[in-house]
Amino acid sequence: VISTDTHTRSFQVADGVSLERKLTDDIENIQGVADVQIKQVDGALEVNVVLDNLEFSLFEKVMQKELDLYDQFPDMPVRFNVVPRNEDATIPNAA
């Protein structure tokens, strides 16, 4: 069960964990994911994922998480960025 307080855009899953933490944990558990950062930016949920490589099956698993998020929260603005890991890979707006 996932609930939201639309006034503050604070999302919680049934066990009291934030949506950001739950989604981070879910994506980090996909083998081949090197880094995940999720935060609220300008009223949107920004999801940044770095993959070990852009192998289709790995990319597809991460994209399924994105589609699941859109299905659960169709009115929530989401920015989903996926990049391969290399020495130049950086997560947008990481601070």
C-alpha positions as a printed Julia matrix, in Angstrom:
95×3 Matrix{Float64}:
  0.0    0.0     0.0
  1.41   3.38   -0.98
 -0.09   6.65    0.2
  0.64  10.29   -0.52
  0.03  13.65    1.08
 -0.62  15.75   -2.01
 -0.05  19.02   -0.17
  3.6   18.28    0.58
  4.27  15.56   -2.02
  5.51  13.3     0.73
  5.12   9.7    -0.36
  5.15   6.8     2.08
  4.82   3.06    1.56
  2.85   0.93    4.02
  5.79   0.25    6.35
  6.48   3.99    6.79
  9.46   4.07    4.43
  9.57   6.97    1.98
  8.84   6.28   -1.67
 12.32   7.55   -2.5
 13.96   5.04   -0.12
 11.75   2.14   -1.32
 12.43   2.89   -4.98
 16.17   3.31   -4.31
 16.27  -0.06   -2.55
 14.32  -1.74   -5.37
 16.59  -0.38   -8.09
 19.82  -1.0    -6.13
 18.81  -4.67   -5.84
 18.97  -5.07   -9.64
 22.27  -6.74  -10.47
 24.33  -4.38  -12.65
 23.12  -1.12  -11.09
 26.16   0.88   -9.95
 24.45   3.87   -8.3
 20.99   5.28   -7.61
 20.08   8.75   -6.41
 16.51   9.9    -5.96
 15.38  13.31   -4.77
 12.66  15.9    -5.13
 13.62  18.7    -7.56
 11.25  21.55   -8.41
  8.19  19.48   -7.49
  9.28  16.44   -9.51
 10.77  13.16   -8.4
 14.19  12.9   -10.03
 15.54   9.37  -10.41
 19.16   9.0   -11.53
 20.56   5.54  -12.22
 24.09   4.56  -13.25
 24.42   1.1   -14.83
 27.53  -1.03  -15.11
 26.72  -1.31  -18.82
 23.82  -0.71  -21.19
 23.03  -4.37  -21.73
 19.41  -4.49  -22.88
 18.19  -6.89  -20.17
 19.62  -4.64  -17.43
 18.23  -1.47  -19.01
 14.85  -3.18  -19.39
 14.7   -4.07  -15.66
 15.37  -0.47  -14.67
 12.86   0.84  -17.2
 10.23  -1.51  -15.76
 10.69   0.24  -12.4
 10.05   3.54  -14.18
  6.88   2.2   -15.82
  5.68   0.82  -12.46
  6.2    4.25  -10.91
  4.15   5.93  -13.65
  1.39   3.33  -13.21
  1.23   3.89   -9.44
  1.47   7.7    -9.6
  0.23   8.85  -13.02
 -0.06  12.51  -11.94
  3.35  12.74  -10.29
  6.03  14.45  -12.39
  9.06  12.17  -12.72
 12.44  12.67  -14.38
 14.15   9.34  -14.96
 17.8    9.39  -16.1
 19.79   6.24  -16.89
 23.45   6.38  -17.9
 26.23   3.79  -18.3
 29.05   3.81  -15.78
 32.35   5.06  -17.11
 34.96   7.48  -15.86
 32.94  10.41  -17.26
 29.53   9.28  -15.95
 27.97  11.74  -13.6
 24.53  11.96  -12.13
 22.7   15.16  -13.14
 22.37  17.71  -10.33
 24.17  15.44   -7.85
 25.24  17.37   -4.83
